[in-house]
Each structure stands twice: as structure tokens, then as C-alpha cells.
Amino acid sequence: MSGDDDDRNRGEDAPDDDNGSGDSETMDNEDDDRLVSGNNRKDERENIALRPKMLRELIGQDSVREQLKIIIEAAMGRKEPVDHLLFYGPPGLGKTSLAHVIANEMSAKIHITAGPSIERSGDLAAILTHMKAGDVLFIDEIHRLGRAVEEVLYPAMEDFALDIVIGKGPAAKNMRLNLPRFTVVGATTQLALLAGPLRDRFGARFRLDYYDQDAMEQIIARAARMLKIDITAEGMSEIARRSRGTPRVGLRLLRRARDYAQTRAEGVITGEIAGKSLELQGIDYLGLDDIDRRVLKTIIINYEGGPVGLPTIAASISEDSSTIEDVYEPYLMQLGFLKRTPRGRVATARAYDHMGYPFHGNNNGSQNPLF
């Protein structure tokens, strides 16, 4: 997210989602500089205008969209706010966008904050006291809320009440303030880190998955129209294929292809131009960048395809092991290039083929004739 902490703590709307369907991330992840990173960048604020406004404008995530439609229509029929909702999944898939869509569908005001921004329970209390009936409170990275802050949020979500302590010591008094009915929309990339009691207070939870090729092409086409970019069907297909199923990445690659087309071609993004521009950026036809290929090459060449431990891989490529596990491995596993086993990481036959090495079935640690 963007906007300073004061804006967040006042509960003001500070949109900065990426959009076509991207979501906001405030964590300072080590892969923020990667072109194929799903994390939000401060220099991508032009994507705010690309954010879908209503459910009918959403592309992909069909099951989530249909369930939300039912929940919203039912709530409107009862003239009540929607239940508290939780969205989880990798960054860049549309969690912030969905929060805005829900608020728009309900004709409600959205207040945006993030877990790391709420350092004290008083910060959350200040936000809650500004909420009005039907408002939507979006909390990004909700798994990073402190325990004391969560204790304030529990009664607010369950009983629509704010428990505060006035004074100190023996003279301290507990006071309960009633709050208007509102909706909390939480977003997290790490559901397992969310406290059980907080997770249970959400009426519905939705996992956002990577987008398929067709959905990504539609997102690229919509963004190109809105940004007035001249692009062919082949160009859209080429960019979509290299976007790792992540709208935020797709929009970023679209802008880079636009720059290349304007300076090195006729201003039109064709399949050939898109391919050349992204190859120049080190993004291959499956969306792998240099770090992804270094991980695979290290396993295949240095450790004979595996199994090899994560700390060993991290030391070999000078990266943090948690970054490899949380950032690089999920997409490699999605492609079927990498397997996690009790003995360590193993490169698959598909990884060998993609990297251009002959595969001899050495994934049990036996000597590979390649070496």
C-alpha cells in the first residue's frame, strides 16, 4: 500500500492497488526489484485507474466472483452490511481490488490500513471510532497484526463494540463503546500465520489462485484499451504467457513492452516485439527470470538434480533461504519444475528439459551420467 501511516490510521481511502486485478503489498520483500515479482511498487500508481469497479468487470476467479455476488445480493436484500470476508493467496492476484469492488457494490466507503501500520491498540481504536454504518475496513497483511491489536479487533468484529480502559492502576475503568455495523475485509499472503481466533471471525474465506492464460489475455487486453496501447492478439498472448498467472506482473510486462515498441518498433506490440522486449529483460517464455534459472541450474549442475537442502541452495546463489522458499519456489513448483521431498529439493524432468539439459532419472541422488 501507499500513503503515509497517518492517512491509514485516520481510516482514509488510500488506494494504490495495481490493478487489472492486482492487490496491495507493503512488505519489504527482497524480490521487490524483480520484474516478475507479484509485490506492489510505488512507481505503479497509474494502475489505480485500471482497478475494476464492479463485480461484472472482474476477470477470472469465477468461483470467488459468483460466491461474492450471492453474499452481496443477500446482504443488500436484508439491508445489512456483508459478513466479514478474508482473502488469501499470493501477491498480485486482486485482494485489494476485491475489497474495493465490495465497497462499490454496497455503495459504502472503504477505509484502508495494513497490519504493520497498526502498531498499538489505540491506533486501531482511532480507526474504528471513525467507522460509520455499512463502511468497509480493509486490512492488508492482516497476519502481521500484533496480539494486543487483535484483542481490540475481536469484539469489534463479533459484537461491534470497542472495549477501552480509562485511567491507570486501581482507578482504571473499563468502558464499552458500541460501534455501527461494518465489514472487515482482510487480506493475507500467509494464511497459516493468521491467529485462529481471528480467522474464525470471518464469515467467509476465499483463496485466490493464479490466473489461466485466457484470463490473463483478457486482463492484458482490457489494460491495453484503457492505456490506449496498440497491441495485437499475438502480443497479448505472448505477454500473458510470461506473466506467471499474476495480473500485476502482466501489467508491468505490458508497460515494458509498450516502451520497447515505442522506441524500437512502430509503436505496435506484436508477438515478436513482446518476445524481444521481455527477453531483453531476462524473462523467458514461461516467465522465469535469472534468479529462477539460477535456482534450477544450481540444483541440476552443482547437486546432480537433488535432493539438496534449502540452506545449501541459498548459500550457493547468495540468497536468503526464506526468500527462496516463499518467493521463488511456489512458481517453480506450479510449473512442475521443482519438488520438495523429506531429503531436500529435486529438479524434475521438465526442469531439465526447460534448462536444456538431458535428464537421466537421477532424482534419488544417484550419479547422473550427464556429469
C-alpha positions in Angstrom: 0.0 0.0 0.0 0.9 3.6 -0.4 0.1 6.7 1.7 1.6 7.5 5.0 0.7 5.9 8.3 -1.3 8.9 9.4 -3.6 8.5 6.4 -4.0 4.9 7.2 -4.7 5.4 10.9 -7.3 8.0 10.1 -9.0 5.4 8.1 -8.8 7.5 4.9 -9.1 5.9 1.5 -5.6 5.5 0.1 -5.9 3.3 -2.9 -2.8 2.0 -4.5 -3.6 -1.4 -5.9 -2.1 -2.4 -9.0 -4.6 -3.4 -10.8 -6.4 -5.2 -13.5 -6.8 -7.3 -10.6 -3.7 -6.8 -8.5 -3.5 -6.4 -4.8 -1.6 -4.2 -2.5 1.5 -5.3 -0.6 3.5 -3.3 1.9 6.1 -5.9 2.9 9.7 -5.0 2.0 10.3 -8.4 0.3 13.7 -8.9 -1.2 12.2 -9.6 -4.6 10.6 -6.2 -5.0 13.0 -5.2 -7.7 12.2 -8.3 -9.8 10.1 -7.6 -12.9 8.1 -10.7 -12.3 7.6 -10.0 -8.6 3.9 -10.0 -7.5 4.6 -7.3 -4.9 3.3 -3.8 -5.3 5.7 -1.0 -6.4 5.4 2.7 -5.5 6.1 3.6 -9.1 3.0 1.8 -10.4 0.3 4.1 -9.2 -1.1 4.6 -12.7 -2.5 1.1 -12.3 -5.1 2.5 -9.8 -7.2 3.7 -12.8 -7.2 0.1 -14.1 -8.9 -1.3 -11.0 -12.2 -3.0 -11.7 -15.1 -1.1 -10.1 -17.9 -3.6 -10.0 -18.2 -7.4 -9.9 -19.2 -7.5 -13.6 -15.8 -6.0 -14.5 -13.8 -8.7 -12.7 -11.9 -11.1 -14.9 -11.0 -14.6 -13.7 -11.6 -16.1 -10.2 -15.0 -17.2 -11.4 -15.9 -19.2 -8.3 -14.9 -16.4 -6.0 -16.8 -13.8 -8.1 -20.0 -15.9 -8.0 -19.9 -16.5 -4.3 -19.3 -12.8 -3.6 -22.3 -12.0 -5.9 -24.5 -14.2 -3.8 -23.2 -12.8 -0.5 -23.6 -9.2 -1.6 -27.1 -9.7 -3.1 -28.3 -11.4 0.1 -26.9 -8.6 2.3 -28.5 -5.9 0.2 -31.8 -7.8 0.3 -31.6 -7.7 4.1 -30.3 -4.2 4.1 -27.3 -5.2 6.1 -23.5 -4.9 5.7 -21.9 -8.1 4.2 -20.2 -10.5 6.5 -16.5 -10.1 7.4 -14.5 -11.6 4.5 -11.0 -12.9 4.2 -9.0 -13.2 1.0 -5.7 -15.1 0.9 -3.2 -16.2 -1.8 0.0 -15.0 -3.5 0.5 -11.2 -4.0 -0.7 -9.5 -7.1 -3.9 -11.5 -7.6 -6.6 -9.0 -6.7 -7.2 -8.9 -3.0 -7.3 -5.2 -2.7 -9.3 -4.9 -5.9 -12.0 -7.2 -4.4 -12.2 -5.1 -1.3 -12.9 -2.0 -3.4 -15.4 -3.9 -5.5 -17.3 -5.0 -2.4 -17.4 -1.4 -1.1 -18.6 -0.2 -4.5 -21.3 -2.8 -4.8 -22.5 -1.9 -1.4 -22.3 1.8 -2.1 -20.1 2.0 1.0 -17.0 3.9 2.0 -13.8 1.9 2.2 -11.1 2.6 4.8 -7.7 1.1 4.1 -4.9 0.1 6.5 -2.3 -2.6 6.9 -1.2 -4.9 9.7 2.3 -3.3 10.1 0.8 0.2 10.2 -1.3 -0.6 13.3 1.4 -0.7 16.0 -0.8 -0.1 19.1 -4.3 -0.9 20.1 -5.0 2.8 20.2 -4.2 3.1 16.5 -7.0 0.6 15.7 -9.4 2.2 18.2 -8.9 5.5 16.3 -9.8 3.9 13.0 -12.8 2.0 14.5 -14.3 5.2 16.0 -14.4 6.8 12.6 -16.3 3.9 11.0 -19.9 4.5 10.0 -22.8 2.1 9.4 -22.0 -0.1 6.3 -18.4 1.0 5.9 -15.7 -1.4 4.8 -12.5 -1.7 6.7 -9.8 -3.3 4.5 -6.8 -4.6 6.5 -3.9 -5.7 4.2 -1.3 -8.1 5.6 -3.7 -8.8 8.4 -1.5 -11.7 9.7 1.0 -9.0 10.8 -1.3 -7.5 13.4 0.1 -7.6 17.0 -1.6 -9.6 19.7 -2.8 -6.6 21.6 -4.3 -5.1 18.4 -6.1 -8.4 17.7 -7.7 -8.3 21.2 -9.3 -5.0 20.3 -10.4 -6.3 16.9 -12.2 -9.4 18.2 -15.1 -7.7 20.0 -15.3 -5.1 17.2 -15.9 -7.8 14.6 -18.1 -10.1 16.8 -20.1 -7.7 18.9 -19.5 -4.4 17.1 -18.1 -2.9 20.3 -14.9 -1.3 21.4 -13.6 -2.0 24.8 -11.3 0.7 26.2 -9.6 1.3 29.5 -9.7 4.7 31.1 -7.1 5.6 33.6 -4.3 3.6 35.2 -3.8 1.4 38.2 -6.6 0.7 40.7 -8.6 3.7 39.4 -8.7 2.3 35.9 -12.2 1.7 34.5 -13.4 -0.4 31.6 -15.7 1.2 29.1 -17.5 -0.4 26.2 -18.4 1.8 23.2 -21.0 0.5 20.7 -19.9 0.6 17.1 -22.1 0.7 13.9 -22.3 -2.5 11.9 -19.4 -2.5 9.4 -17.5 -5.0 7.4 -13.9 -6.1 7.8 -12.2 -7.4 4.7 -8.8 -9.0 5.5 -6.1 -9.9 3.0 -3.0 -12.1 3.6 -0.4 -13.9 1.7 0.2 -16.3 4.6 -3.0 -17.8 6.0 -1.1 -20.1 8.3 0.3 -17.1 10.2 -3.2 -15.7 11.0 -4.3 -16.4 14.5 -7.1 -19.0 14.8 -9.5 -16.8 16.8 -9.2 -14.0 14.2 -9.5 -16.4 11.3 -12.7 -17.8 12.8 -14.4 -14.4 13.0 -14.6 -14.1 9.2 -17.9 -15.2 7.8 -16.3 -16.4 4.5 -12.8 -17.1 3.3 -11.6 -17.1 -0.3 -8.4 -18.4 -1.8 -7.3 -16.5 -4.9 -5.4 -18.7 -7.4 -3.1 -17.9 -10.3 -5.0 -16.9 -13.5 -5.1 -19.1 -16.5 -3.8 -18.0 -20.0 -7.3 -16.9 -21.2 -8.0 -14.8 -18.2 -4.6 -13.1 -18.4 -5.1 -12.3 -22.1 -8.4 -10.6 -21.2 -6.7 -8.6 -18.4 -3.9 -7.5 -20.8 -6.5 -6.6 -23.5 -8.5 -4.5 -21.0 -5.5 -2.7 -19.7 -4.2 -2.0 -23.2 -7.6 -0.5 -24.2 -7.6 1.7 -21.1 -4.0 2.8 -21.6 -4.5 3.3 -25.3 -1.7 0.8 -26.2 -1.7 -0.6 -29.7 -1.3 -4.4 -29.3 -2.1 -7.4 -31.5 -3.7 -10.7 -30.3 -0.3 -12.4 -30.6 1.3 -9.6 -28.4 -1.3 -10.1 -25.7 -0.8 -13.9 -25.8 3.0 -13.5 -25.5 2.8 -11.1 -22.5 0.1 -13.2 -20.8 2.2 -16.4 -21.1 5.1 -14.7 -19.4 3.0 -13.1 -16.6 3.2 -16.1 -14.2 -0.6 -16.1 -13.9 -0.4 -12.8 -11.9 -2.2 -9.6 -13.2 0.2 -7.3 -11.5 3.1 -8.9 -13.3 1.2 -8.8 -16.6 0.5 -5.1 -16.3 4.2 -4.5 -15.6 5.3 -6.5 -18.6 2.8 -4.7 -20.8 4.3 -1.4 -19.9 7.8 -2.6 -20.6 6.7 -4.0 -24.0 5.0 -0.6 -24.7 8.3 1.2 -24.0 10.2 -1.2 -26.3 7.6 -0.9 -29.1 7.7 2.9 -29.0 11.4 3.2 -29.2 12.5 0.1 -31.2 9.5 -0.6 -33.4 6.4 1.0 -35.0 4.6 1.5 -31.7 2.6 -1.7 -32.0 3.2 -4.6 -29.6 3.2 -7.7 -31.8 4.1 -11.2 -30.6 7.6 -10.7 -31.9 8.1 -7.3 -30.3 6.7 -8.6 -27.0 9.0 -11.5 -27.1 12.1 -9.4 -27.9 11.3 -6.8 -25.2 10.8 -9.4 -22.5 13.8 -11.5 -23.5 15.8 -8.3 -23.2 14.5 -8.0 -19.6 15.6 -11.6 -18.9 12.1 -13.0 -18.9 11.8 -16.3 -20.8 8.6 -17.7 -22.5 7.4 -19.2 -19.2 8.0 -16.1 -17.1 11.2 -17.3 -15.5 13.8 -14.7 -14.7 17.5 -15.0 -13.9 17.1 -15.9 -10.3 14.6 -18.7 -11.1 17.0 -20.2 -13.6 19.9 -19.9 -11.1 17.9 -21.9 -8.6 17.3 -24.7 -11.2 20.8 -24.6 -12.6 22.3 -24.9 -9.1 20.2 -28.0 -8.3 20.9 -29.6 -11.7 24.5 -28.8 -12.2 26.0 -28.4 -8.7 24.0 -31.1 -7.0 23.2 -33.5 -9.7 19.4 -32.8 -9.7 19.0 -33.2 -6.0 17.8 -33.9 -3.4 19.6 -30.9 -1.9 18.7 -28.9 1.2 17.3 -25.4 1.0 20.1 -23.8 3.1 22.6 -25.3 0.6 20.8 -23.8 -2.4 20.6 -20.5 -0.6 24.3 -20.4 0.1 25.1 -21.4 -3.4 23.2 -18.5 -5.0 23.7 -16.0 -2.1 20.0 -15.6 -1.4 18.1 -15.9 1.9 16.5 -19.4 2.3 13.2 -18.0 3.4 13.1 -15.8 0.2 13.7 -18.8 -1.9 11.0 -20.8 -0.2 8.4 -18.1 -0.1 9.1 -16.2 -3.3 10.8 -18.3 -5.9 9.8 -21.9 -5.2 6.0 -21.6 -5.5 6.0 -20.7 -9.2 8.7 -23.3 -10.0 6.6 -25.9 -8.2 3.4 -24.8 -10.0 5.2 -25.4 -13.3 6.3 -28.8 -12.1 10.0 -27.9 -12.3 10.7 -28.5 -8.6 9.6 -31.0 -5.9 10.0 -30.7 -2.2 10.9 -34.1 -0.6 11.9 -35.0 3.0 15.5 -35.2 1.8 15.5 -31.8 0.0 14.7 -30.2 -3.3 14.6 -32.2 -6.5 14.6 -30.9 -10.1 12.1 -32.7 -12.3 12.5 -33.9 -15.9 10.5 -30.8 -17.0 13.1 -28.6 -15.4 15.9 -30.4 -17.2 14.1 -30.0 -20.5 13.4 -26.3 -20.0 17.0 -25.6 -19.0 18.3 -27.6 -22.0 20.0 -30.5 -20.1 19.5 -34.2 -20.8 17.6 -36.0 -18.0 18.8 -39.4 -16.8 16.4 -40.0 -13.9 18.8 -39.2 -11.1 16.3 -37.7 -8.7 17.1 -40.2 -6.0 20.5 -38.9 -5.5 22.3 -41.4 -7.7 25.1 -40.4 -10.1 23.8 -38.8 -13.3 25.7 -39.8 -16.4 25.4 -36.1 -17.5 28.3 -35.4 -15.1 
